[in-house]
């Protein structure tokens, strides 16, 4: 398990990949770790924590999470 407390591109990559996998995002290919600024790290980690804590999501939850992730992009 990665130590996700501190920013690194590897950590962002890990979290974004985990979010994309868990949410089964159709547009996952467009969502690259390099698309996110380091100052958004805590927000990305918050989304990662939310996604990691649940086993399944409603369609509206997926849409809301994907929307939030999109807002964090550069």
mmCIF file as gemmi writes it, N, C-alpha and C atoms, coordinates in Angstrom:
data_model
loop_
_atom_site.group_PDB
_atom_site.id
_atom_site.type_symbol
_atom_site.label_atom_id
_atom_site.label_alt_id
_atom_site.label_comp_id
_atom_site.label_asym_id
_atom_site.label_entity_id
_atom_site.label_seq_id
_atom_site.pdbx_PDB_ins_code
_atom_site.Cartn_x
_atom_site.Cartn_y
_atom_site.Cartn_z
_atom_site.occupancy
_atom_site.B_iso_or_equiv
_atom_site.pdbx_formal_charge
_atom_site.auth_seq_id
_atom_site.auth_asym_id
_atom_site.pdbx_PDB_model_num
ATOM 1 N N . UNK Axp A 1 ? 0.842 -1.192 0 1 0 ? 1 A 1
ATOM 2 C CA . UNK Axp A 1 ? 0 0 0 1 0 ? 1 A 1
ATOM 3 C C . UNK Axp A 1 ? 0.879 1.244 0 1 0 ? 1 A 1
ATOM 4 N N . UNK Axp A 2 ? 0.546 2.165 -0.856 1 0 ? 2 A 1
ATOM 5 C CA . UNK Axp A 2 ? 1.289 3.414 -0.946 1 0 ? 2 A 1
ATOM 6 C C . UNK Axp A 2 ? 1.02 4.281 0.273 1 0 ? 2 A 1
ATOM 7 N N . UNK Axp A 3 ? 2.023 5.06 0.665 1 0 ? 3 A 1
ATOM 8 C CA . UNK Axp A 3 ? 1.806 6.092 1.671 1 0 ? 3 A 1
ATOM 9 C C . UNK Axp A 3 ? 1.281 7.304 0.924 1 0 ? 3 A 1
ATOM 10 N N . UNK Axp A 4 ? 0.017 7.608 1.121 1 0 ? 4 A 1
ATOM 11 C CA . UNK Axp A 4 ? -0.634 8.66 0.341 1 0 ? 4 A 1
ATOM 12 C C . UNK Axp A 4 ? -0.696 9.991 1.073 1 0 ? 4 A 1
ATOM 13 N N . UNK Axp A 5 ? 0.048 10.126 2.143 1 0 ? 5 A 1
ATOM 14 C CA . UNK Axp A 5 ? -0.014 11.359 2.936 1 0 ? 5 A 1
ATOM 15 C C . UNK Axp A 5 ? 0.644 12.543 2.235 1 0 ? 5 A 1
ATOM 16 N N . UNK Axp A 6 ? 1.644 12.279 1.399 1 0 ? 6 A 1
ATOM 17 C CA . UNK Axp A 6 ? 2.382 13.365 0.763 1 0 ? 6 A 1
ATOM 18 C C . UNK Axp A 6 ? 2.259 13.287 -0.752 1 0 ? 6 A 1
ATOM 19 N N . UNK Axp A 7 ? 2.306 14.471 -1.363 1 0 ? 7 A 1
ATOM 20 C CA . UNK Axp A 7 ? 2.173 14.559 -2.816 1 0 ? 7 A 1
ATOM 21 C C . UNK Axp A 7 ? 3.335 13.882 -3.524 1 0 ? 7 A 1
ATOM 22 N N . UNK Axp A 8 ? 2.998 13.119 -4.53 1 0 ? 8 A 1
ATOM 23 C CA . UNK Axp A 8 ? 3.951 12.67 -5.543 1 0 ? 8 A 1
ATOM 24 C C . UNK Axp A 8 ? 3.12 12.324 -6.765 1 0 ? 8 A 1
ATOM 25 N N . UNK Axp A 9 ? 3.716 12.426 -7.927 1 0 ? 9 A 1
ATOM 26 C CA . UNK Axp A 9 ? 2.998 12.087 -9.147 1 0 ? 9 A 1
ATOM 27 C C . UNK Axp A 9 ? 2.57 10.623 -9.11 1 0 ? 9 A 1
ATOM 28 N N . UNK Axp A 10 ? 3.398 9.78 -8.522 1 0 ? 10 A 1
ATOM 29 C CA . UNK Axp A 10 ? 3.06 8.355 -8.401 1 0 ? 10 A 1
ATOM 30 C C . UNK Axp A 10 ? 1.804 8.168 -7.548 1 0 ? 10 A 1
ATOM 31 N N . UNK Axp A 11 ? 1.695 8.927 -6.453 1 0 ? 11 A 1
ATOM 32 C CA . UNK Axp A 11 ? 0.514 8.826 -5.594 1 0 ? 11 A 1
ATOM 33 C C . UNK Axp A 11 ? -0.739 9.298 -6.334 1 0 ? 11 A 1
ATOM 34 N N . UNK Axp A 12 ? -0.613 10.396 -7.061 1 0 ? 12 A 1
ATOM 35 C CA . UNK Axp A 12 ? -1.754 10.898 -7.833 1 0 ? 12 A 1
ATOM 36 C C . UNK Axp A 12 ? -2.169 9.844 -8.857 1 0 ? 12 A 1
ATOM 37 N N . UNK Axp A 13 ? -1.185 9.282 -9.55 1 0 ? 13 A 1
ATOM 38 C CA . UNK Axp A 13 ? -1.449 8.246 -10.543 1 0 ? 13 A 1
ATOM 39 C C . UNK Axp A 13 ? -2.181 7.056 -9.912 1 0 ? 13 A 1
ATOM 40 N N . UNK Axp A 14 ? -1.687 6.607 -8.768 1 0 ? 14 A 1
ATOM 41 C CA . UNK Axp A 14 ? -2.293 5.486 -8.058 1 0 ? 14 A 1
ATOM 42 C C . UNK Axp A 14 ? -3.746 5.782 -7.703 1 0 ? 14 A 1
ATOM 43 N N . UNK Axp A 15 ? -3.993 6.959 -7.137 1 0 ? 15 A 1
ATOM 44 C CA . UNK Axp A 15 ? -5.347 7.305 -6.7 1 0 ? 15 A 1
ATOM 45 C C . UNK Axp A 15 ? -6.297 7.487 -7.881 1 0 ? 15 A 1
ATOM 46 N N . UNK Axp A 16 ? -5.844 8.166 -8.937 1 0 ? 16 A 1
ATOM 47 C CA . UNK Axp A 16 ? -6.685 8.379 -10.111 1 0 ? 16 A 1
ATOM 48 C C . UNK Axp A 16 ? -7.026 7.034 -10.751 1 0 ? 16 A 1
ATOM 49 N N . UNK Axp A 17 ? -6.033 6.144 -10.856 1 0 ? 17 A 1
ATOM 50 C CA . UNK Axp A 17 ? -6.289 4.818 -11.426 1 0 ? 17 A 1
ATOM 51 C C . UNK Axp A 17 ? -7.295 4.05 -10.582 1 0 ? 17 A 1
ATOM 52 N N . UNK Axp A 18 ? -7.161 4.131 -9.274 1 0 ? 18 A 1
ATOM 53 C CA . UNK Axp A 18 ? -8.085 3.427 -8.381 1 0 ? 18 A 1
ATOM 54 C C . UNK Axp A 18 ? -9.504 3.981 -8.517 1 0 ? 18 A 1
ATOM 55 N N . UNK Axp A 19 ? -9.622 5.301 -8.607 1 0 ? 19 A 1
ATOM 56 C CA . UNK Axp A 19 ? -10.932 5.936 -8.767 1 0 ? 19 A 1
ATOM 57 C C . UNK Axp A 19 ? -11.551 5.513 -10.099 1 0 ? 19 A 1
ATOM 58 N N . UNK Axp A 20 ? -10.754 5.572 -11.169 1 0 ? 20 A 1
ATOM 59 C CA . UNK Axp A 20 ? -11.261 5.196 -12.491 1 0 ? 20 A 1
ATOM 60 C C . UNK Axp A 20 ? -11.732 3.75 -12.499 1 0 ? 20 A 1
ATOM 61 N N . UNK Axp A 21 ? -10.965 2.871 -11.899 1 0 ? 21 A 1
ATOM 62 C CA . UNK Axp A 21 ? -11.32 1.452 -11.861 1 0 ? 21 A 1
ATOM 63 C C . UNK Axp A 21 ? -12.592 1.23 -11.062 1 0 ? 21 A 1
ATOM 64 N N . UNK Axp A 22 ? -12.66 1.824 -9.892 1 0 ? 22 A 1
ATOM 65 C CA . UNK Axp A 22 ? -13.797 1.614 -9.002 1 0 ? 22 A 1
ATOM 66 C C . UNK Axp A 22 ? -15.088 2.176 -9.599 1 0 ? 22 A 1
ATOM 67 N N . UNK Axp A 23 ? -14.984 3.303 -10.275 1 0 ? 23 A 1
ATOM 68 C CA . UNK Axp A 23 ? -16.173 3.936 -10.845 1 0 ? 23 A 1
ATOM 69 C C . UNK Axp A 23 ? -16.471 3.432 -12.257 1 0 ? 23 A 1
ATOM 70 N N . UNK Axp A 24 ? -15.587 2.569 -12.774 1 0 ? 24 A 1
ATOM 71 C CA . UNK Axp A 24 ? -15.75 2.028 -14.134 1 0 ? 24 A 1
ATOM 72 C C . UNK Axp A 24 ? -15.994 3.155 -15.127 1 0 ? 24 A 1
ATOM 73 N N . UNK Axp A 25 ? -15.128 4.146 -15.074 1 0 ? 25 A 1
ATOM 74 C CA . UNK Axp A 25 ? -15.302 5.346 -15.893 1 0 ? 25 A 1
ATOM 75 C C . UNK Axp A 25 ? -15.088 5.064 -17.367 1 0 ? 25 A 1
ATOM 76 N N . UNK Axp A 26 ? -16.058 5.433 -18.18 1 0 ? 26 A 1
ATOM 77 C CA . UNK Axp A 26 ? -15.968 5.244 -19.626 1 0 ? 26 A 1
ATOM 78 C C . UNK Axp A 26 ? -14.909 6.149 -20.235 1 0 ? 26 A 1
ATOM 79 N N . UNK Axp A 27 ? -14.689 7.3 -19.628 1 0 ? 27 A 1
ATOM 80 C CA . UNK Axp A 27 ? -13.724 8.263 -20.167 1 0 ? 27 A 1
ATOM 81 C C . UNK Axp A 27 ? -12.385 8.173 -19.438 1 0 ? 27 A 1
ATOM 82 N N . UNK Axp A 28 ? -12.099 7.016 -18.889 1 0 ? 28 A 1
ATOM 83 C CA . UNK Axp A 28 ? -10.901 6.854 -18.068 1 0 ? 28 A 1
ATOM 84 C C . UNK Axp A 28 ? -9.621 7.186 -18.815 1 0 ? 28 A 1
ATOM 85 N N . UNK Axp A 29 ? -9.55 6.903 -20.084 1 0 ? 29 A 1
ATOM 86 C CA . UNK Axp A 29 ? -8.324 7.145 -20.845 1 0 ? 29 A 1
ATOM 87 C C . UNK Axp A 29 ? -7.945 8.622 -20.86 1 0 ? 29 A 1
ATOM 88 N N . UNK Axp A 30 ? -8.935 9.49 -20.787 1 0 ? 30 A 1
ATOM 89 C CA . UNK Axp A 30 ? -8.675 10.934 -20.822 1 0 ? 30 A 1
ATOM 90 C C . UNK Axp A 30 ? -8.214 11.471 -19.476 1 0 ? 30 A 1
ATOM 91 N N . UNK Axp A 31 ? -8.292 10.683 -18.437 1 0 ? 31 A 1
ATOM 92 C CA . UNK Axp A 31 ? -7.996 11.139 -17.083 1 0 ? 31 A 1
ATOM 93 C C . UNK Axp A 31 ? -6.593 10.664 -16.687 1 0 ? 31 A 1
ATOM 94 N N . UNK Axp A 32 ? -5.601 11.513 -16.894 1 0 ? 32 A 1
ATOM 95 C CA . UNK Axp A 32 ? -4.218 11.176 -16.576 1 0 ? 32 A 1
ATOM 96 C C . UNK Axp A 32 ? -3.775 11.91 -15.315 1 0 ? 32 A 1
ATOM 97 N N . UNK Axp A 33 ? -2.884 11.304 -14.554 1 0 ? 33 A 1
ATOM 98 C CA . UNK Axp A 33 ? -2.391 11.922 -13.327 1 0 ? 33 A 1
ATOM 99 C C . UNK Axp A 33 ? -1.75 13.282 -13.605 1 0 ? 33 A 1
ATOM 100 N N . UNK Axp A 34 ? -1.093 13.405 -14.743 1 0 ? 34 A 1
ATOM 101 C CA . UNK Axp A 34 ? -0.423 14.667 -15.086 1 0 ? 34 A 1
ATOM 102 C C . UNK Axp A 34 ? -1.417 15.79 -15.364 1 0 ? 34 A 1
ATOM 103 N N . UNK Axp A 35 ? -2.7 15.475 -15.424 1 0 ? 35 A 1
ATOM 104 C CA . UNK Axp A 35 ? -3.735 16.486 -15.657 1 0 ? 35 A 1
ATOM 105 C C . UNK Axp A 35 ? -4.13 17.225 -14.381 1 0 ? 35 A 1
ATOM 106 N N . UNK Axp A 36 ? -3.503 16.88 -13.266 1 0 ? 36 A 1
ATOM 107 C CA . UNK Axp A 36 ? -3.877 17.452 -11.978 1 0 ? 36 A 1
ATOM 108 C C . UNK Axp A 36 ? -2.709 18.212 -11.364 1 0 ? 36 A 1
ATOM 109 N N . UNK Axp A 37 ? -3.007 19.39 -10.813 1 0 ? 37 A 1
ATOM 110 C CA . UNK Axp A 37 ? -1.991 20.194 -10.126 1 0 ? 37 A 1
ATOM 111 C C . UNK Axp A 37 ? -1.725 19.631 -8.735 1 0 ? 37 A 1
ATOM 112 N N . UNK Axp A 38 ? -0.507 19.82 -8.273 1 0 ? 38 A 1
ATOM 113 C CA . UNK Axp A 38 ? -0.141 19.328 -6.942 1 0 ? 38 A 1
ATOM 114 C C . UNK Axp A 38 ? -0.937 20.023 -5.842 1 0 ? 38 A 1
ATOM 115 N N . UNK Axp A 39 ? -1.399 21.25 -6.084 1 0 ? 39 A 1
ATOM 116 C CA . UNK Axp A 39 ? -2.175 21.942 -5.046 1 0 ? 39 A 1
ATOM 117 C C . UNK Axp A 39 ? -3.577 21.359 -4.876 1 0 ? 39 A 1
ATOM 118 N N . UNK Axp A 40 ? -3.973 20.441 -5.743 1 0 ? 40 A 1
ATOM 119 C CA . UNK Axp A 40 ? -5.269 19.761 -5.632 1 0 ? 40 A 1
ATOM 120 C C . UNK Axp A 40 ? -5.122 18.397 -4.977 1 0 ? 40 A 1
ATOM 121 N N . UNK Axp A 41 ? -3.939 18.096 -4.483 1 0 ? 41 A 1
ATOM 122 C CA . UNK Axp A 41 ? -3.649 16.761 -3.953 1 0 ? 41 A 1
ATOM 123 C C . UNK Axp A 41 ? -4.613 16.339 -2.848 1 0 ? 41 A 1
ATOM 124 N N . UNK Axp A 42 ? -4.859 17.214 -1.886 1 0 ? 42 A 1
ATOM 125 C CA . UNK Axp A 42 ? -5.748 16.866 -0.769 1 0 ? 42 A 1
ATOM 126 C C . UNK Axp A 42 ? -7.166 16.576 -1.267 1 0 ? 42 A 1
ATOM 127 N N . UNK Axp A 43 ? -7.618 17.349 -2.261 1 0 ? 43 A 1
ATOM 128 C CA . UNK Axp A 43 ? -8.947 17.123 -2.827 1 0 ? 43 A 1
ATOM 129 C C . UNK Axp A 43 ? -9.013 15.773 -3.538 1 0 ? 43 A 1
ATOM 130 N N . UNK Axp A 44 ? -7.957 15.443 -4.272 1 0 ? 44 A 1
ATOM 131 C CA . UNK Axp A 44 ? -7.894 14.144 -4.945 1 0 ? 44 A 1
ATOM 132 C C . UNK Axp A 44 ? -7.902 13.025 -3.903 1 0 ? 44 A 1
ATOM 133 N N . UNK Axp A 45 ? -7.13 13.211 -2.843 1 0 ? 45 A 1
ATOM 134 C CA . UNK Axp A 45 ? -7.078 12.191 -1.79 1 0 ? 45 A 1
ATOM 135 C C . UNK Axp A 45 ? -8.44 12.042 -1.124 1 0 ? 45 A 1
ATOM 136 N N . UNK Axp A 46 ? -9.142 13.148 -0.907 1 0 ? 46 A 1
ATOM 137 C CA . UNK Axp A 46 ? -10.49 13.074 -0.327 1 0 ? 46 A 1
ATOM 138 C C . UNK Axp A 46 ? -11.424 12.248 -1.213 1 0 ? 46 A 1
ATOM 139 N N . UNK Axp A 47 ? -11.384 12.494 -2.529 1 0 ? 47 A 1
ATOM 140 C CA . UNK Axp A 47 ? -12.21 11.718 -3.45 1 0 ? 47 A 1
ATOM 141 C C . UNK Axp A 47 ? -11.804 10.246 -3.425 1 0 ? 47 A 1
ATOM 142 N N . UNK Axp A 48 ? -10.501 10.011 -3.414 1 0 ? 48 A 1
ATOM 143 C CA . UNK Axp A 48 ? -9.997 8.635 -3.346 1 0 ? 48 A 1
ATOM 144 C C . UNK Axp A 48 ? -10.512 7.933 -2.094 1 0 ? 48 A 1
ATOM 145 N N . UNK Axp A 49 ? -10.46 8.625 -0.962 1 0 ? 49 A 1
ATOM 146 C CA . UNK Axp A 49 ? -10.93 8.037 0.299 1 0 ? 49 A 1
ATOM 147 C C . UNK Axp A 49 ? -12.419 7.694 0.228 1 0 ? 49 A 1
ATOM 148 N N . UNK Axp A 50 ? -13.206 8.575 -0.353 1 0 ? 50 A 1
ATOM 149 C CA . UNK Axp A 50 ? -14.647 8.335 -0.5 1 0 ? 50 A 1
ATOM 150 C C . UNK Axp A 50 ? -14.883 7.106 -1.379 1 0 ? 50 A 1
ATOM 151 N N . UNK Axp A 51 ? -14.22 7.085 -2.529 1 0 ? 51 A 1
ATOM 152 C CA . UNK Axp A 51 ? -14.41 5.983 -3.47 1 0 ? 51 A 1
ATOM 153 C C . UNK Axp A 51 ? -13.939 4.663 -2.864 1 0 ? 51 A 1
ATOM 154 N N . UNK Axp A 52 ? -12.839 4.701 -2.139 1 0 ? 52 A 1
ATOM 155 C CA . UNK Axp A 52 ? -12.283 3.487 -1.541 1 0 ? 52 A 1
ATOM 156 C C . UNK Axp A 52 ? -13.154 2.935 -0.418 1 0 ? 52 A 1
ATOM 157 N N . UNK Axp A 53 ? -13.938 3.796 0.195 1 0 ? 53 A 1
ATOM 158 C CA . UNK Axp A 53 ? -14.705 3.384 1.365 1 0 ? 53 A 1
ATOM 159 C C . UNK Axp A 53 ? -16.017 2.679 1.023 1 0 ? 53 A 1
ATOM 160 N N . UNK Axp A 54 ? -16.427 2.736 -0.228 1 0 ? 54 A 1
ATOM 161 C CA . UNK Axp A 54 ? -17.717 2.144 -0.613 1 0 ? 54 A 1
ATOM 162 C C . UNK Axp A 54 ? -17.519 1.004 -1.604 1 0 ? 54 A 1
ATOM 163 N N . UNK Axp A 55 ? -18.417 0.038 -1.537 1 0 ? 55 A 1
ATOM 164 C CA . UNK Axp A 55 ? -18.342 -1.093 -2.459 1 0 ? 55 A 1
ATOM 165 C C . UNK Axp A 55 ? -19.054 -0.835 -3.777 1 0 ? 55 A 1
ATOM 166 N N . UNK Axp A 56 ? -20.086 -0.013 -3.734 1 0 ? 56 A 1
ATOM 167 C CA . UNK Axp A 56 ? -20.83 0.272 -4.96 1 0 ? 56 A 1
ATOM 168 C C . UNK Axp A 56 ? -21.381 1.686 -4.909 1 0 ? 56 A 1
ATOM 169 N N . UNK Axp A 57 ? -21.752 2.185 -6.087 1 0 ? 57 A 1
ATOM 170 C CA . UNK Axp A 57 ? -22.223 3.561 -6.208 1 0 ? 57 A 1
ATOM 171 C C . UNK Axp A 57 ? -23.448 3.601 -7.101 1 0 ? 57 A 1
ATOM 172 N N . UNK Axp A 58 ? -24.359 4.509 -6.783 1 0 ? 58 A 1
ATOM 173 C CA . UNK Axp A 58 ? -25.5 4.736 -7.673 1 0 ? 58 A 1
ATOM 174 C C . UNK Axp A 58 ? -24.999 5.531 -8.878 1 0 ? 58 A 1
ATOM 175 N N . UNK Axp A 59 ? -25.807 5.561 -9.912 1 0 ? 59 A 1
ATOM 176 C CA . UNK Axp A 59 ? -25.434 6.322 -11.106 1 0 ? 59 A 1
ATOM 177 C C . UNK Axp A 59 ? -25.229 7.79 -10.76 1 0 ? 59 A 1
ATOM 178 N N . UNK Axp A 60 ? -26.099 8.336 -9.929 1 0 ? 60 A 1
ATOM 179 C CA . UNK Axp A 60 ? -25.967 9.758 -9.57 1 0 ? 60 A 1
ATOM 180 C C . UNK Axp A 60 ? -24.704 10.001 -8.743 1 0 ? 60 A 1
ATOM 181 N N . UNK Axp A 61 ? -24.331 9.043 -7.902 1 0 ? 61 A 1
ATOM 182 C CA . UNK Axp A 61 ? -23.085 9.186 -7.139 1 0 ? 61 A 1
ATOM 183 C C . UNK Axp A 61 ? -21.879 9.159 -8.071 1 0 ? 61 A 1
ATOM 184 N N . UNK Axp A 62 ? -21.883 8.254 -9.035 1 0 ? 62 A 1
ATOM 185 C CA . UNK Axp A 62 ? -20.778 8.182 -9.996 1 0 ? 62 A 1
ATOM 186 C C . UNK Axp A 62 ? -20.678 9.496 -10.76 1 0 ? 62 A 1
ATOM 187 N N . UNK Axp A 63 ? -21.816 10 -11.212 1 0 ? 63 A 1
ATOM 188 C CA . UNK Axp A 63 ? -21.812 11.268 -11.955 1 0 ? 63 A 1
ATOM 189 C C . UNK Axp A 63 ? -21.268 12.401 -11.106 1 0 ? 63 A 1
ATOM 190 N N . UNK Axp A 64 ? -21.66 12.451 -9.849 1 0 ? 64 A 1
ATOM 191 C CA . UNK Axp A 64 ? -21.185 13.514 -8.952 1 0 ? 64 A 1
ATOM 192 C C . UNK Axp A 64 ? -19.679 13.392 -8.707 1 0 ? 64 A 1
ATOM 193 N N . UNK Axp A 65 ? -19.205 12.181 -8.486 1 0 ? 65 A 1
ATOM 194 C CA . UNK Axp A 65 ? -17.773 11.973 -8.239 1 0 ? 65 A 1
ATOM 195 C C . UNK Axp A 65 ? -16.943 12.29 -9.478 1 0 ? 65 A 1
ATOM 196 N N . UNK Axp A 66 ? -17.409 11.867 -10.636 1 0 ? 66 A 1
ATOM 197 C CA . UNK Axp A 66 ? -16.703 12.158 -11.885 1 0 ? 66 A 1
ATOM 198 C C . UNK Axp A 66 ? -16.687 13.655 -12.146 1 0 ? 66 A 1
ATOM 199 N N . UNK Axp A 67 ? -17.804 14.316 -11.848 1 0 ? 67 A 1
ATOM 200 C CA . UNK Axp A 67 ? -17.879 15.766 -12.002 1 0 ? 67 A 1
ATOM 201 C C . UNK Axp A 67 ? -16.859 16.462 -11.094 1 0 ? 67 A 1
ATOM 202 N N . UNK Axp A 68 ? -16.788 16.023 -9.843 1 0 ? 68 A 1
ATOM 203 C CA . UNK Axp A 68 ? -15.814 16.602 -8.905 1 0 ? 68 A 1
ATOM 204 C C . UNK Axp A 68 ? -14.382 16.373 -9.388 1 0 ? 68 A 1
ATOM 205 N N . UNK Axp A 69 ? -14.127 15.171 -9.861 1 0 ? 69 A 1
ATOM 206 C CA . UNK Axp A 69 ? -12.787 14.862 -10.363 1 0 ? 69 A 1
ATOM 207 C C . UNK Axp A 69 ? -12.449 15.764 -11.548 1 0 ? 69 A 1
ATOM 208 N N . UNK Axp A 70 ? -13.422 15.978 -12.422 1 0 ? 70 A 1
ATOM 209 C CA . UNK Axp A 70 ? -13.21 16.853 -13.566 1 0 ? 70 A 1
ATOM 210 C C . UNK Axp A 70 ? -12.886 18.281 -13.166 1 0 ? 70 A 1
ATOM 211 N N . UNK Axp A 71 ? -13.5 18.761 -12.092 1 0 ? 71 A 1
ATOM 212 C CA . UNK Axp A 71 ? -13.239 20.119 -11.602 1 0 ? 71 A 1
ATOM 213 C C . UNK Axp A 71 ? -11.822 20.283 -11.084 1 0 ? 71 A 1
ATOM 214 N N . UNK Axp A 72 ? -11.195 19.182 -10.697 1 0 ? 72 A 1
ATOM 215 C CA . UNK Axp A 72 ? -9.848 19.248 -10.134 1 0 ? 72 A 1
ATOM 216 C C . UNK Axp A 72 ? -8.75 19.249 -11.198 1 0 ? 72 A 1
ATOM 217 N N . UNK Axp A 73 ? -9.139 18.989 -12.426 1 0 ? 73 A 1
ATOM 218 C CA . UNK Axp A 73 ? -8.151 18.952 -13.517 1 0 ? 73 A 1
ATOM 219 C C . UNK Axp A 73 ? -7.624 20.341 -13.807 1 0 ? 73 A 1
ATOM 220 N N . UNK Axp A 74 ? -6.427 20.382 -14.388 1 0 ? 74 A 1
ATOM 221 C CA . UNK Axp A 74 ? -5.797 21.66 -14.773 1 0 ? 74 A 1
ATOM 222 C C . UNK Axp A 74 ? -6.637 22.381 -15.802 1 0 ? 74 A 1
